[in-house]
């Protein structure tokens, strides 16, 4: 009855948003331009691959319910695994493999030690659109085994300043106590003669995150009492008609510091993990977790006519990342006086990317040549907050050269082909693996090893080829083959070394082969797409539990992943449109003929959004996200192991709406989990590790106002 009352109250509030007389629908243009696929600006209709573009309006609509980028991507991008509902994107893969996250084409992920925290790198309000290219790609290099997620930041407007101020508050509808949070964001952009600028600052604080039963959700990667701060600046100068300069600075900090403690359980215990306040006078163990004082400095130089019919784009960047994990008793070593530990990933990157874009015209063909070099230095490690070193410093130098061609033949066919030569050197000093005790009383501890360091050298040449027919928008089929070279998560292999020399650790690079066919179809008010894919690699990485040491050791074995996706967007009438996506993927360790676990492979997903626009000044959106069953594994000695837990289906309904009070003021509200569904996310069901089996967030209400002046 209580849940029904909440729903009736919310629907009553939403009715107010539709009580406008003006029935004229604003002109809406679908975003059809993309820059990620070939590192040039081109129409998405000319790309012989699956690409999803999440436009600015989609982002704003999603933010009315939830500002987390993991949720936005899971809802809007077919092939993306379900959101974990936490600060971690562990198990949130793209077509079963890790994706490379970028801001304006500059890499943000930490592939040398993939801590699965890379999706949260800036605030969603700073993003103009998100471009997602799927499948292994040789265009961008290491870390892009599953594809690329490129956050394209806001551009400066023309003329006088456009200033926006937003304020909102969000709380649990199940149990309000301690759950209220707030958000403030401010942005200004404009231009003055040759100068342009974008400035954005945001701060969001959450309260206690409560599940559908009113309990505080478990704290492992949790978002309870989280403070997120983002400062973004982009300055541009138009030197002349052809040349421009741009400087971008991004600061991001998202620390979680709850004064609660987990009541820990697991899927094998059959009860959920939840949090309770710490005893009076005590404080929760560990430092605040999450990204700490992360920053990016990016400089761009563009010359549209560096020589005849050739454009030059140069990006230089410097980046500092520090992501702190939760305190864990499994990182204990009683012999040295440690009752637990807390690790962090530290990464310092600097690099240069130079891209030439030359065009030529022939009788029946227009040819574009994209060529250049990527140079990167990445120094990554995973120390403990207490001073111990879990993963030694890995100093990577990466130089790559690439050539990509795009040919449009007779205005009917697009043919793409490319090659990338990768040269990587990783230097590691001598180090010692840690003695870590899952259960010191029973002497379940890992065996420390003194490991001789050295240099690891990788060289790889990868290729891609694709073709698309664009002569008829009713049916535009495509096919492509693309390779990617991947040495991601080298640190995970080094910290689990069971040999005394780094050259004996199986650190060999993996070559991913990606095959895809699909089509798009545009018929008046309907746009439909479909794609099927197959991805193979000779050296994928999974986990295997070692009962003697209590740790999960990496297992390298060949993998095969396959699946298909479909999307549809239909404009029912001038006031009403509906969109839907479906994704299915599956994967196996082909050496042992066993299915891959939840860490890589998602259960099938379906999402749909219904938008009702009764007037230019109001809009209501109803979205539904469904995760299907995936039950591929049997228990071992009566228990689920690793990431092999069974996934049972669930569905979540969200509601949002906004109304313009006048030309300057917009009010909005959003309700997450409208029906207060009791469920656990796919990761919470699939991970058997203790502390992960939390329930998802219950019904929430968010109200806000945006003011433009």
Buried (B, 14 or more C-beta within 10 A) or exposed (E): EEBEEBBEEBEEBBEEBBEBEEEEBEEEEEBEEBBBBBBBEBEBBBBBBBBBBBBBEBBBBBBBBBBBBBBBBBBBBBBBBBBBBBBBBBBBBBBBBBBBBBBBBBBBBBBBBBBBBBBBBBBBBBBBBBBBBBBBBBBBBBBBBBBBBBBBBBEBBEEEBBBBBBBBEBBBBBBBEBBBBBBBBBBBBBBEEEEBBBBBBBBBBBBBBBBBEBBBBBBBBBBBBBBBBBBBBBBBBBEEEEBBBBEBBBBBBBBBBBEBBBBBBBBBEEEBBBBEBBEEEEEBBBBBBBBBEBBBBBBBBBBBEBEEEBBBBBBBBBBBBBBBBBBBBBBBBEEEEBEBBBBBBBBBBBBBBBBBBBBEEEEEBBBBBBBBBBBBBBBBBBBBBBEBBBBBBBBBBBBBBBBBBBBBBEEEBBBBBBBBBBEBBBBBEEBEBBBBBBEBEEEBBBEEBEBBBBEBEBEBEBEBBBBBBBEEEEEBBBBBBBBBBBBBBBBBBBBBBBEEBBEEBEBEBBBBBBBBBBBBBBEEEEBBBBBBBBBBBBBBBBBEBBEEBBBBBBBBBBBBBBBBBBBBBBBEEEBBBBBBBBBBBBBBBBEEEBBBBBBBBBBBBBBBBBBBBBBBBBBBBBBBBBBBEBEBBEEEEEEBBBBBBBBBBBBBBBBBBBBBEEEEEBBBBBBBBBBBBBBBBBBBBBBBBBBBBBBBBBBBBBBBBBBBE
